[in-house]
Amino acid sequence: QTLAIPCLYYFTFFIFAGFSLVLLVLPIADALSPSECLLLCFAFSVSWIFGYLTPGAPSGIGVREAVLVYILTPAVGVPEALLIAVLFRVATICGDIVFWLWTAYRSQRTGNDTLTAQ
């Protein structure tokens, strides 16, 4: 029961992040079937887990992309899989920067110095 809430949070994270990959692929693909959307969510989840568990790979760099390319290549081909993996890395980096800037802004407005605490 103690693990139920964190597992629910992780499940929600994987669903939303997987669908962010779907949104990234939509302009590249003409149309996506529901099974292709699930494949993208699955590919993101597996790549994130492998990237997270790989020692010496900050933010899973290289590992996540390799797993994404490996999983997506049979469905979309090598060039498209590489493009998707690189674009998704760029999108996640931009998202991290926006989140950090928002957090820095919020901490300055509230006088909370949580970025440099400890």
VONUTOR-335968 format. One record per residue (C-alpha): x, y, z; chain; residue in one letter. Coordinates in Angstrom, 1 decimal, padded with zeros to 4 digits, m for minus. Layout:
<recs>
@px->X; py->Y; pz->Z; mol->A; type->A
...
</recs>
This chain:
<recs>
@px->000.0; py->000.0; pz->000.0; mol->A; type->Q
@px->002.9; py->002.3; pz->000.7; mol->A; type->T
@px->004.2; py->001.9; pz->m002.8; mol->A; type->L
@px->000.8; py->002.4; pz->m004.5; mol->A; type->A
@px->001.0; py->006.2; pz->m004.6; mol->A; type->I
@px->004.6; py->006.5; pz->m006.0; mol->A; type->P
@px->003.7; py->003.8; pz->m008.6; mol->A; type->C
@px->000.6; py->005.7; pz->m009.6; mol->A; type->L
@px->002.7; py->008.9; pz->m010.0; mol->A; type->Y
@px->005.3; py->007.0; pz->m012.1; mol->A; type->Y
@px->002.5; py->005.5; pz->m014.2; mol->A; type->F
@px->001.0; py->009.0; pz->m014.8; mol->A; type->T
@px->004.5; py->010.3; pz->m015.7; mol->A; type->F
@px->005.1; py->007.6; pz->m018.2; mol->A; type->F
@px->001.7; py->008.1; pz->m019.8; mol->A; type->I
@px->002.1; py->011.9; pz->m020.1; mol->A; type->F
@px->005.7; py->011.7; pz->m021.3; mol->A; type->A
@px->004.9; py->009.0; pz->m023.7; mol->A; type->G
@px->002.1; py->011.1; pz->m025.2; mol->A; type->F
@px->004.5; py->014.0; pz->m025.5; mol->A; type->S
@px->006.5; py->011.8; pz->m027.7; mol->A; type->L
@px->003.3; py->011.1; pz->m029.7; mol->A; type->V
@px->002.8; py->014.8; pz->m030.1; mol->A; type->L
@px->006.4; py->015.2; pz->m031.3; mol->A; type->L
@px->005.9; py->012.4; pz->m033.9; mol->A; type->V
@px->002.6; py->013.7; pz->m035.2; mol->A; type->L
@px->004.1; py->016.3; pz->m037.6; mol->A; type->P
@px->006.6; py->013.7; pz->m038.9; mol->A; type->I
@px->004.0; py->010.9; pz->m039.4; mol->A; type->A
@px->000.9; py->011.5; pz->m041.5; mol->A; type->D
@px->m001.3; py->009.8; pz->m039.0; mol->A; type->A
@px->m000.9; py->007.5; pz->m036.0; mol->A; type->L
@px->m003.1; py->004.6; pz->m035.2; mol->A; type->S
@px->m003.9; py->003.9; pz->m031.5; mol->A; type->P
@px->m001.4; py->000.9; pz->m031.6; mol->A; type->S
@px->001.3; py->003.2; pz->m032.9; mol->A; type->E
@px->000.6; py->005.7; pz->m030.1; mol->A; type->C
@px->000.9; py->002.8; pz->m027.6; mol->A; type->L
@px->004.2; py->001.8; pz->m029.2; mol->A; type->L
@px->005.5; py->005.3; pz->m028.8; mol->A; type->L
@px->004.5; py->005.4; pz->m025.1; mol->A; type->C
@px->006.1; py->001.9; pz->m024.6; mol->A; type->F
@px->009.2; py->003.0; pz->m026.4; mol->A; type->A
@px->009.5; py->006.1; pz->m024.2; mol->A; type->F
@px->009.0; py->004.1; pz->m021.0; mol->A; type->S
@px->011.5; py->001.5; pz->m021.9; mol->A; type->V
@px->014.1; py->004.0; pz->m023.1; mol->A; type->S
@px->013.6; py->006.1; pz->m019.9; mol->A; type->W
@px->014.0; py->003.1; pz->m017.6; mol->A; type->I
@px->017.2; py->002.0; pz->m019.4; mol->A; type->F
@px->018.6; py->005.5; pz->m019.4; mol->A; type->G
@px->017.8; py->005.9; pz->m015.7; mol->A; type->Y
@px->019.4; py->002.6; pz->m014.8; mol->A; type->L
@px->022.6; py->003.0; pz->m016.8; mol->A; type->T
@px->025.5; py->004.3; pz->m014.6; mol->A; type->P
@px->027.6; py->007.1; pz->m016.1; mol->A; type->G
@px->024.9; py->008.3; pz->m018.4; mol->A; type->A
@px->023.6; py->011.6; pz->m017.1; mol->A; type->P
@px->019.9; py->011.9; pz->m018.0; mol->A; type->S
@px->020.4; py->008.6; pz->m019.9; mol->A; type->G
@px->022.1; py->010.5; pz->m022.7; mol->A; type->I
@px->022.8; py->008.2; pz->m025.6; mol->A; type->G
@px->021.1; py->005.3; pz->m023.9; mol->A; type->V
@px->017.5; py->006.6; pz->m024.2; mol->A; type->R
@px->018.1; py->007.6; pz->m027.9; mol->A; type->E
@px->019.6; py->004.2; pz->m028.7; mol->A; type->A
@px->016.7; py->002.3; pz->m027.2; mol->A; type->V
@px->014.2; py->004.6; pz->m028.9; mol->A; type->L
@px->015.9; py->004.0; pz->m032.3; mol->A; type->V
@px->016.0; py->000.3; pz->m031.7; mol->A; type->Y
@px->012.3; py->000.0; pz->m030.8; mol->A; type->I
@px->011.0; py->002.5; pz->m033.4; mol->A; type->L
@px->013.2; py->001.4; pz->m036.4; mol->A; type->T
@px->010.9; py->m001.6; pz->m037.5; mol->A; type->P
@px->007.9; py->000.7; pz->m037.4; mol->A; type->A
@px->009.2; py->003.9; pz->m039.0; mol->A; type->V
@px->012.6; py->003.2; pz->m040.5; mol->A; type->G
@px->016.1; py->004.2; pz->m039.4; mol->A; type->V
@px->016.2; py->007.9; pz->m040.6; mol->A; type->P
@px->012.8; py->008.7; pz->m039.0; mol->A; type->E
@px->013.7; py->006.8; pz->m035.8; mol->A; type->A
@px->017.0; py->008.8; pz->m035.5; mol->A; type->L
@px->015.1; py->012.1; pz->m036.1; mol->A; type->L
@px->012.5; py->011.2; pz->m033.5; mol->A; type->I
@px->015.2; py->010.3; pz->m030.9; mol->A; type->A
@px->017.2; py->013.5; pz->m031.5; mol->A; type->V
@px->014.1; py->015.7; pz->m031.5; mol->A; type->L
@px->012.8; py->014.1; pz->m028.4; mol->A; type->F
@px->016.1; py->014.7; pz->m026.6; mol->A; type->R
@px->016.1; py->018.4; pz->m027.7; mol->A; type->V
@px->012.5; py->018.7; pz->m026.5; mol->A; type->A
@px->013.3; py->017.2; pz->m023.1; mol->A; type->T
@px->016.3; py->019.5; pz->m022.7; mol->A; type->I
@px->014.1; py->022.5; pz->m023.6; mol->A; type->C
@px->011.5; py->021.3; pz->m021.1; mol->A; type->G
@px->014.1; py->021.0; pz->m018.4; mol->A; type->D
@px->015.4; py->024.5; pz->m019.1; mol->A; type->I
@px->011.8; py->026.0; pz->m019.0; mol->A; type->V
@px->011.0; py->024.1; pz->m015.8; mol->A; type->F
@px->014.3; py->025.3; pz->m014.2; mol->A; type->W
@px->013.6; py->028.9; pz->m015.3; mol->A; type->L
@px->010.1; py->028.8; pz->m013.9; mol->A; type->W
@px->011.3; py->027.4; pz->m010.6; mol->A; type->T
@px->014.0; py->030.0; pz->m010.3; mol->A; type->A
@px->011.4; py->032.7; pz->m011.1; mol->A; type->Y
@px->009.0; py->031.3; pz->m008.5; mol->A; type->R
@px->011.6; py->031.0; pz->m005.8; mol->A; type->S
@px->012.7; py->034.6; pz->m006.3; mol->A; type->Q
@px->009.1; py->035.9; pz->m006.1; mol->A; type->R
@px->008.4; py->034.0; pz->m002.9; mol->A; type->T
@px->011.8; py->034.6; pz->m001.4; mol->A; type->G
@px->012.3; py->030.9; pz->m001.2; mol->A; type->N
@px->015.9; py->030.0; pz->m002.0; mol->A; type->D
@px->015.3; py->026.3; pz->m002.6; mol->A; type->T
@px->017.7; py->026.2; pz->m005.6; mol->A; type->L
@px->020.7; py->026.8; pz->m003.4; mol->A; type->T
@px->019.5; py->025.3; pz->m000.1; mol->A; type->A
@px->021.7; py->022.7; pz->001.5; mol->A; type->Q
</recs>
